[in-house]
Structures are given as structure tokens and as C-alpha cells.
């Protein structure tokens, strides 16, 4: 299932040391595996909802925790696909997220989490370093793209740790990173009325990254309308999506109606 388990105890502790440690925190863990981080998250009595899609792993974790009920009474194991679960109901309040994510579904998981942005205090994920670099990239940088804009709309992301392949079993072929995403992001200031349509709009703007905004936006508006909207947003007629901040995307979105 694309899983690489965090087998190195020293790296688990290094990750734990970067996480918020309030005893009042509720943690939702994505991809609990064998419980590599689950027990650490649950220390000091914190409530942990451990989600695991692999039924055999979930059952095994549940059995091992059952024998340790007195030590970890606040861990709940949930078997299921995180993309199909109502996370807001599972946590029923404000919560934090930790996950060692399968690399091939990082983006879908993040988009699913963002639908619960009003309930999430922070997200802490171990992902492929290349994807982490895209998430934190700022306008004007080569790595800046749709994923950067989407993540920065909802959070303030930063790379906290760079993690070598040897920290995992089996070791992946790539370097990984721990990314901290503190919520809210820029959406708090932009006050976009329809965030779903806004993200779709940004996706169109980045549709063909080497093309100008005028070329990409012709799928949704006339060239005359696009030129007028660019001018109203104080953007050059040959501007490209990779140059725009979220505030500039919001201004263009509004100008295009």
C-alpha cells in the first residue's frame, strides 16, 4: 500500500520533539501502521485517533493496545481509508494531524484535510522531500505551483526536518521531510466566498505552466475580458501563474467574476 514505516526510534523521537505537546490536544494519526508514533502521540494522556487502512495492521495494533489499556486508555484505532472518513465527526472538535503519508496520495489527503480546516489546529506530515519543497515554495520559484498555492491558502507550511531513507523500513528510494502546516493560512485574510471555485480557478491558471495566464484562462473567458481583468488587478498582460501571490490570484478571480 505504498507504506514506509518509521522504524528508527531516534528519528521517531526527533519528530516527536518538534510536535506540540499539550495534554489537551486531540491527535488524528493517518497511517498508524504498527503504532510507531501512536504511543508517543498518546503520552501524557493525549487522545489519539489512529487511522489505518490495512485491516491486518489495524487489528494487530488494536490487540497490542488492548493489552496496554491501563497505559494508553485514550487511543482509538479506526480501520478505514482516510479519504472516505468524516474526520470532523471522528474528532468532534479542534484537533491536530500527524501522518506518515504514502507518497502517491499526499495531495488527495491534504485536500481532504483542508475541508476540515476550521477544526484543524496544525498538520504535521512526513512526505517525499520533493513534494515538501513544492508545498513551501513561494511565488517566483520554480517549484511554485498549484499545490503550493492550495496549501498556503489553508496553512503556513515549513519544512522542519529532512529525513534519510534509512530511517524507514523498507527504505524508500527518496529523501523524506517532516512538514509543519500551521492553520489558518492566507484564507483568513482573503475571505474568498467560494473556495472550491477559487481552487479550480487557480488550477486553470496553472493548467499549462509555461503558458501565460491569458492563454490558460481562454478556457473560461474571452481574451478581451482577460485583458481587462489583468489590468484591473495591476498585472502585466504576459503574466504567468508562477509569479502570482494568493492575494493577486484572489484579485484576478474577483475581476473575472
N, C-alpha and C positions, 0 to 999 in steps of 0.2 A: 504493500500500500504506500510505497514511497517513503517509509519511515526510517529515520536515522536516530537511534536512541542515544541520549546524552549519558554515556557510560562512565565518563571520567568524574569522580567525586570532587576533585579540586575545581573543575570547571563549574560543576553544579553550585558549589559554594560561592564562587566568584559571581555567578549570575544572581544568586540569592542576595548577595551583599549590595547589589545595585537596586533591589526592589523596595518599594515602600513597605514598612514593617508594622503598621498599626494593627493592634489586636482586633479592631473593629472592622477591618477590611473583609470584604467578601471577594474571593478569587474564583474566577471561572477559568479552568485549565483546559486548553484544547490539545488533544493528543496526549493523554496521560501516560500511555504506554505501560511500562511495568511499575509506574509510580516513581520514576527517577526524581521528579521535582515535587510530586504531590505531597509527600510527608513534610518536606521542607516548607512548602507554602502553608501547610496546616499547623506549623509550630506556633506556639503562644495562643493556641485556641482559635485561630482564624478559621472561618468557614470556607471550605473548598468544594466546588462542584467540578468534578473531574470527568471530562467527556472523552470517550474513547470509541472509535468506530469499529475496531476489531473486537468482535464478541469474545473471542478466546482470551485476549489480553484483558478486556474489561472484567470478565468472570474471574480470571486469576487475581487481578488486583483487588476485586471485591472480597474474595476469600482470604487473601493475606491481610487485608484491613480488618476483616471481621475478627480475626484472631488478636488484633491490636486495638479493639474498640475502646478500652479504657484510656489508651494513649492518644488516639486520634478519633474522637467521637464526632468531629464536625466535618468529616469527609463524606461526600455523596458521590457515588460513581454512577454516571449516566452513559448507557450504551446507545450510540447513535451517530449519525452524520451531522456534524455541527451546522452544515448548510441547511439542514432540514429542521433544525430545532428552534423553538421560540425562546431565545436566550433571555429575553426580558422577563418571561414568566418563570424561568428556572431560577433566576437570581432574585426576582421580586424586590428590586430596589437598586441602589447605586452599587456598582461592582467594578473590579479591575480584571484584566485579562492577561493570562500568561499562556504562551503556546510555543511548542517546538513544531513548526508547521511543515507538512510535506511541501516541498518546493513548488511542485506543479500546480498547487491550488492556493498559493499565497494570495493572489489578487481576489479571487472569489470570496475567500474567507474574510478579507479586510472589508470588502464591500458589504458583506452580510453583517459584520460587526458595526459598520457605520450606520446601519438602520436603527441601531440601539444607542446612538451617540449620546443622547440625552441621559442615559443611565450609566454610561461608562466613564470612569474617572481617569483611567490610563490603560494602555495596551503595551505589553512587553512581549516581543516575539523574536524567536530565533529563526532566521531565514537565510537564504543564499545571499552572500555579500553583494553580488552584482545587483540583485533586486533591492537590497537595502540602500545602495548608492543611488538608485533611481528614485526611491521614496523620499530621500532627503535632499535631492538635487534642487537647486534654485534656478529661477529664470535666467536664461543666457548660457547655462551649462549644457553640455552635450547630452547628459543623462536625463535632463529635464523633459518630462512628457506627461501624458495623461495620468499615469499612476502617481507621479509627483504631485500634480495639481489636486487630484482626488484626495490623497492622504493629507495634504496640507490644508485642504478645505475643512477637514474634520479634526485635525490634530496638529501638534507641533512635534514633528519627528526628529530624532537624533540617533546616531549610531553610538552605542555605549561600549560594546566590546567586539573585537574581531576574534572569531573562534576557529581554530585549525581543524582540519578533517579528523585528526587523531583523537579529538575529544568525543567522537561518536562511534557507535557500533551499529551496523557496519559503517566504516568511514565513507563519507560522500567524496565525490571527485572534485568538489569545490570548497572554497573557504566560506564560512558562515559568519553571521553577525547577529548580535543582540541589538534590537532596535527598541527604543523607548518612544512611545507616542502619547503625549500628554494632551488631554482634551479639555476645553474645546480648541479647535483650530481657528482659521480665519472666518469661518461661517458666523461666528458670534458678532463680528463687526460688519460683515457684508449683508446680512439679513436677506438672503435670497428667498423669494416667496415659493418657488418650485425647484427644490434642489435636484430632483430627479431629472427634470428637463435641463437644468443648468449643467449637470454632468454629461448628459447626452450632447449638449452643445459643445462642451469642451472636447468630447470625443471626436466630434465632427471637425473641430478646429485642428486637431492633431491627426486627422484622417490619413493624410499623406504628409509626413513630417517635413519633407524637403520643399513642399509647395507653400505658397503664400496663403494667408488667411483668405484672400479674395478667391483664390482657386478652390480651396476646400469648402468655403461657405456657399459656393454657387449651387450646391445641392439643396440649399434651403432658402435662398433669397436671390433676387436679381442683382446683377453687378452694380447697377445704379444705387440700389438700396444698401448694398455692402459698402460702397464708396462713401455714401453719406454717413453710415454708422461708424465707419473708421474715423472719419473726420470729426464727428461728434464726440468720439472717445479719445481724441487727440492722438490717434495712431496714424503712422505712415501708410500709404496705400500698398506698399510692398512688405508690410509687417508679417512676421511668421509667428506661429503659436508658441514656439520655444522661447520667444522674447517676452511674453506677456506674464505679468503677475496675476494673481487671482482677482485683485481689485480691477485690473484692466479687462480681464475676461468678463467680470460682472458688468462693467460699464458697457462693453460691446454687446453683451447679451441683452441688456436693457434697451440699448439703442436700436437693436434689430427687432425688438418687440417679440 
